[in-house]
Amino acid sequence: MGIDVRIIQRAFSPVLMEQDEQIGLWRSAGWELLEASDLAILAACLFEWTGAMHFIQTPVIRQL
């Protein structure tokens, strides 16, 4: 069993996936995490710290 934590863009908001199950949703105030593992929390923190939101959003969504 390997590590499977991903942040993907769905509709208008990124979601945090772990083992193909949605465990977190990004809102304007930050992440809403449900039963997240330590690794998933680390992934969400790194996502915020690096400013990766800019790279996964399309230009149209950034203008909304």
C-alpha positions as a printed Julia matrix, in Angstrom:
64×3 Matrix{Float64}:
   0.0    0.0     0.0
   1.46   3.33   -1.06
   0.89   6.94   -0.24
  -2.06   8.4    -2.14
  -2.78  12.03   -1.24
  -3.75  14.41   -4.04
  -5.11  17.92   -4.44
  -7.21  18.27   -7.57
  -9.38  21.01   -9.05
 -13.11  20.23   -9.1
 -15.66  22.77  -10.28
 -14.67  26.02   -8.58
 -12.67  24.7    -5.65
  -9.73  22.36   -5.06
 -10.38  19.2    -3.08
  -8.03  17.04   -1.04
  -8.23  13.34   -1.92
  -6.79  10.45    0.08
  -7.1    6.86   -1.17
  -9.69   8.04   -3.78
 -11.92   9.54   -1.07
 -12.58  13.28   -0.72
 -11.46  14.36    2.74
 -11.08  18.1     2.35
 -12.44  21.11    0.49
 -10.77  24.47    0.05
 -12.93  27.51    0.79
 -12.0   31.2     0.81
 -11.21  30.95    4.54
  -8.94  27.92    4.04
  -9.2   24.14    4.14
 -12.11  22.23    5.65
 -10.64  18.81    6.49
 -12.67  15.76    7.52
 -10.83  12.9     9.25
  -7.53  13.75    7.55
  -4.35  11.82    8.21
  -1.14  13.58    9.21
   0.12  13.23    5.64
  -3.03  14.84    4.22
  -2.72  17.74    6.66
   0.91  18.19    5.61
  -0.15  18.23    1.94
  -2.76  20.93    2.63
  -0.19  23.01    4.55
   2.36  22.73    1.75
  -0.32  23.65   -0.79
  -1.08  26.87    1.11
   2.55  27.69    1.9
   3.75  27.36   -1.71
   0.84  29.29   -3.23
  -0.02  26.37   -5.5
  -3.63  27.58   -5.86
  -2.4   29.9    -8.6
  -1.18  26.97  -10.68
  -4.21  24.69  -10.54
  -6.88  27.32  -11.19
  -7.69  28.32  -14.73
  -7.44  32.05  -15.59
 -11.23  32.29  -15.86
 -11.79  31.02  -12.3
  -9.15  33.44  -10.97
 -11.2   36.36  -12.37
 -14.44  35.33  -10.61
